[in-house]
Amino acid sequence: MTNNVTSPDGTLIAYDLLGAGPPAIVVGGATCDRAKMASVCAELAQHCTVVNYDRRGRGSSGDTQPYAVAREVEDLAALLAEVGGSAFVYGHSSGAGLVLHALAAGLPIARAVLHEPPFGGADMAEETRSAAGSLTALLEAGRRDDALAMFFAITGAPSSMVDEWRGEPWWADTVALAHTLAYDSTIMGDETGGTVPLDLARKVTPPTLVLVGGESPEWMIAADRALADALPAGQFRVLEGEEHVVAPPVLIPVLHEFFTKEVAND
């Protein structure tokens, strides 16, 4: 059964509750809703009480305008209150960027895992700003299909592959989420270059693990290493042989170890 919590601005946030044990909230990245995070959450639910939620603008959650990153942080705060006031939090990709904002805002997060937030280096800033402007223009023109195609191209998908995807059954459902690409772009600071926000990182006090795949681009590994170095209680780990998306049987033991086995040592 779907549960709902009301964020401070009145937006309903839909979530599923799975498993038993200490609470953990899973925060998906761009184009992800509860359905896309279900396999990760089901595996993690073998160890924790997992909150799998639709970020605002996705799935069954509301989308009160105007958008602001602070409102998404408030959504997380409402979910934390629902599960007892504190929880472990795992964020993937731009979802990890959102978790970083929540940590810097002082939300009661016991421990956090930031899995490949896609920050870039200073040498990529101009390209990132340009892409953010183009994406915004497409979305403001109502061209969600083209915006989604552009997003996949930015992430490295060949144009021939994107053309094939446009004919797949899942494409239309993902286009329905395309307006939230602007939200993720804002979270990642793309309009100002998308570099590692050291000012935010230095405000984070809970133990935080930054995860990257060993087969991910060097620029991403370098940026996330810099992020981990800036976190006062940061740790950095490379998952050798993995890319941006990691299968649950590989990922969940890492989360379980960090969230539960080490917590007594804090």
SEKELUM-530526 format. One line per 5 residues: their letters; for each residue x, y negated, z of C-alpha. Coordinates in Angstrom, 2 decimals. Last residue first. Layout:
a) X/Y/Z; ... $
This chain:
dnave) 31.01/-6.18/15.58; 32.17/-2.59/16.06; 28.70/-1.16/16.73; 27.62/-2.36/13.28; 30.23/-0.24/11.53 $
ktffe) 28.16/2.86/10.87; 24.95/1.01/10.17; 25.12/-1.69/7.52; 28.57/-1.10/6.05; 28.38/2.68/5.93 $
hlvpi) 24.79/2.70/4.72; 25.53/0.17/1.99; 28.48/2.20/0.69; 26.49/5.44/0.90; 23.71/3.70/-1.08 $
lvppa) 25.77/2.61/-4.09; 27.03/5.88/-5.53; 23.80/7.89/-5.22; 21.87/4.69/-6.16; 23.54/4.30/-9.58 $
vvhee) 25.58/1.12/-9.93; 24.69/-1.77/-12.23; 27.47/-4.29/-12.88; 30.10/-1.70/-13.84; 31.57/1.24/-11.95 $
gelvr) 34.82/3.20/-12.43; 36.26/2.01/-9.12; 33.81/0.36/-6.75; 35.93/-2.60/-5.64; 35.50/-3.83/-2.10 $
fqgap) 35.89/-7.24/-0.50; 35.20/-8.21/3.11; 34.10/-11.56/4.45; 33.82/-12.73/8.02; 34.75/-16.38/7.42 $
ladal) 33.68/-16.10/3.74; 36.16/-17.93/1.51; 38.20/-14.80/0.73; 35.04/-12.92/-0.22; 34.10/-15.67/-2.68 $
ardaa) 37.59/-15.69/-4.20; 37.32/-11.92/-4.68; 33.95/-12.51/-6.31; 35.46/-14.94/-8.78; 38.37/-12.64/-9.63 $
imwep) 36.15/-9.59/-10.14; 33.79/-11.61/-12.31; 36.59/-13.02/-14.45; 38.10/-9.56/-14.84; 34.92/-8.24/-16.40 $
seggv) 33.32/-5.25/-14.63; 34.97/-1.84/-14.85; 36.12/-1.86/-11.22; 32.62/-2.74/-10.11; 32.26/-5.46/-7.51 $
lvltp) 31.04/-5.57/-3.91; 31.28/-8.52/-1.50; 30.71/-7.42/2.09; 29.46/-9.94/4.63; 29.83/-9.97/8.42 $
ptvkr) 27.60/-12.80/9.67; 29.00/-16.39/9.87; 28.43/-18.03/6.48; 29.13/-21.77/6.33; 32.42/-21.34/4.44 $
aldlp) 30.62/-19.56/1.62; 28.27/-22.47/0.99; 31.09/-25.00/0.54; 33.04/-22.47/-1.55; 30.29/-22.37/-4.15 $
vtggt) 32.07/-20.07/-6.68; 31.69/-21.60/-10.14; 28.41/-21.76/-12.05; 29.29/-24.88/-14.05; 27.04/-27.63/-12.70 $
edgmi) 23.87/-26.48/-14.50; 24.82/-22.90/-13.71; 24.51/-23.41/-9.95; 23.83/-19.71/-9.36; 20.51/-20.41/-7.65 $
tsdya) 19.49/-22.78/-10.44; 20.22/-20.16/-13.09; 18.22/-17.65/-11.06; 15.22/-19.97/-11.01; 15.54/-20.70/-14.74 $
lthal) 15.53/-16.94/-15.40; 12.23/-16.97/-13.50; 10.43/-18.07/-16.67; 11.44/-14.75/-18.24; 9.33/-12.61/-15.90 $
avtda) 6.52/-11.99/-18.41; 9.23/-11.37/-21.02; 10.24/-8.39/-18.88; 6.80/-6.83/-19.16; 6.82/-7.43/-22.92 $
wwpeg) 10.23/-5.76/-23.32; 9.37/-2.59/-21.41; 7.65/-0.93/-24.39; 10.77/-1.27/-26.59; 10.67/-3.21/-29.86 $
rwedv) 12.52/-6.24/-28.51; 15.12/-3.83/-27.16; 16.22/-2.97/-30.70; 16.84/-6.63/-31.54; 18.76/-7.00/-28.25 $
msspa) 20.97/-4.06/-29.27; 21.71/-5.59/-32.66; 22.51/-8.92/-30.99; 25.17/-7.26/-28.84; 24.52/-7.40/-25.06 $
gtiaf) 27.16/-9.41/-23.22; 25.36/-11.11/-20.34; 24.92/-14.23/-22.45; 23.23/-12.16/-25.17; 20.83/-10.72/-22.59 $
fmala) 19.92/-14.23/-21.46; 19.46/-15.38/-25.06; 17.02/-12.56/-25.75; 15.08/-13.51/-22.61; 14.95/-17.13/-23.68 $
ddrrg) 13.78/-16.11/-27.16; 10.88/-14.15/-25.71; 10.08/-16.92/-23.26; 9.75/-19.59/-25.94; 7.41/-21.87/-23.98 $
aella) 9.28/-25.01/-25.06; 10.36/-25.59/-21.44; 11.71/-22.04/-21.45; 13.76/-22.59/-24.59; 15.14/-25.90/-23.31 $
tlsga) 16.08/-24.37/-19.96; 18.02/-21.59/-21.68; 19.89/-24.09/-23.85; 20.83/-26.22/-20.87; 22.01/-23.23/-18.87 $
asrte) 24.09/-22.04/-21.84; 25.82/-25.42/-22.08; 26.56/-25.55/-18.36; 28.01/-22.02/-18.47; 30.22/-22.83/-21.47 $
eamda) 31.57/-25.91/-19.68; 32.19/-23.96/-16.47; 34.05/-20.99/-17.99; 37.60/-22.27/-17.30; 36.53/-23.09/-13.75 $
ggfpp) 35.91/-19.41/-13.09; 32.58/-17.67/-13.01; 29.93/-16.69/-10.51; 27.89/-13.62/-11.34; 26.98/-12.42/-7.82 $
ehlva) 28.43/-8.91/-8.01; 26.83/-7.16/-5.04; 26.61/-9.42/-2.00; 26.13/-7.14/1.01; 24.86/-8.77/4.18 $
raipl) 24.98/-8.11/7.90; 22.73/-9.16/10.79; 20.80/-11.80/8.84; 19.09/-14.33/11.09; 18.92/-17.15/8.51 $
gaala) 21.69/-19.71/8.98; 21.23/-21.74/5.79; 24.60/-20.46/4.55; 23.30/-16.90/4.85; 20.15/-17.75/2.90 $
hlvlg) 22.15/-19.45/0.15; 24.43/-16.40/-0.07; 21.35/-14.17/-0.23; 20.17/-16.15/-3.26; 23.51/-15.62/-4.99 $
agssh) 23.24/-11.92/-4.19; 19.88/-11.96/-5.98; 21.81/-13.49/-8.88; 23.62/-10.13/-9.13; 22.38/-7.74/-6.42 $
gyvfa) 21.44/-8.70/-2.88; 21.47/-6.45/0.17; 20.21/-7.76/3.51; 20.46/-6.24/6.99; 17.70/-7.45/9.26 $
sggve) 16.63/-9.95/11.90; 13.39/-11.43/13.22; 11.28/-8.33/13.77; 10.37/-7.09/10.31; 7.82/-9.81/9.53 $
allaa) 10.15/-12.58/10.73; 12.79/-11.43/8.26; 10.16/-11.48/5.50; 9.23/-15.07/6.33; 12.91/-16.09/6.34 $
ldeve) 13.37/-14.46/2.94; 10.48/-16.50/1.53; 11.98/-19.61/3.16; 15.20/-18.98/1.24; 13.10/-18.76/-1.91 $
ravay) 11.58/-22.17/-1.04; 15.05/-23.63/-0.48; 16.05/-22.57/-3.99; 13.41/-24.96/-5.31; 10.57/-24.43/-7.80 $
pqtdg) 7.88/-27.07/-8.17; 5.56/-25.23/-8.08; 4.01/-22.33/-6.18; 4.74/-18.98/-7.81; 2.81/-16.21/-6.09 $
ssgrg) 3.93/-12.63/-5.61; 2.34/-9.62/-7.33; 5.07/-9.06/-9.91; 7.43/-12.00/-10.18; 7.14/-15.76/-9.76 $
rrdyn) 8.29/-15.59/-6.16; 10.57/-12.64/-5.48; 8.68/-9.37/-5.47; 9.70/-7.40/-2.42; 11.31/-4.12/-1.40 $
vvtch) 11.64/-4.16/2.40; 13.46/-1.05/3.59; 13.25/0.61/6.98; 16.68/2.20/6.95; 18.63/5.43/6.32 $
qalea) 16.61/7.52/3.86; 14.99/4.24/2.83; 18.23/3.35/1.03; 17.43/5.95/-1.62; 13.87/4.73/-2.11 $
cvsam) 15.05/1.11/-2.20; 17.62/1.75/-4.92; 15.04/3.64/-6.99; 12.34/0.99/-6.50; 14.44/-2.03/-7.52 $
kardc) 12.95/-2.23/-11.02; 9.41/-1.78/-9.74; 9.82/-4.39/-7.03; 10.85/-7.06/-9.55; 14.00/-7.66/-11.54 $
taggv) 14.39/-10.01/-14.53; 17.39/-11.73/-12.84; 18.53/-10.24/-9.54; 16.88/-8.10/-6.89; 16.91/-8.75/-3.14 $
viapp) 16.67/-5.70/-0.88; 15.76/-6.27/2.79; 16.99/-3.87/5.47; 15.30/-3.02/8.77; 16.89/-0.55/11.21 $
gagll) 15.25/2.90/11.09; 12.38/4.25/9.05; 11.45/4.59/5.40; 9.64/2.25/3.05; 7.81/-1.08/3.28 $
dyail) 6.55/-2.61/0.05; 6.38/-6.35/-0.56; 4.25/-9.14/-1.94; 5.04/-12.80/-1.17; 2.04/-15.11/-0.97 $
tgdps) 3.00/-18.76/-1.40; 1.61/-21.12/1.24; 4.62/-23.46/1.42; 5.77/-21.75/4.63; 5.79/-18.29/2.98 $
tvnnt) 2.77/-16.05/3.51; 3.49/-12.34/3.86; 1.85/-9.61/1.82; 1.86/-5.82/1.96; 1.30/-3.45/-0.94 $
m) 0.00/0.00/0.00 $
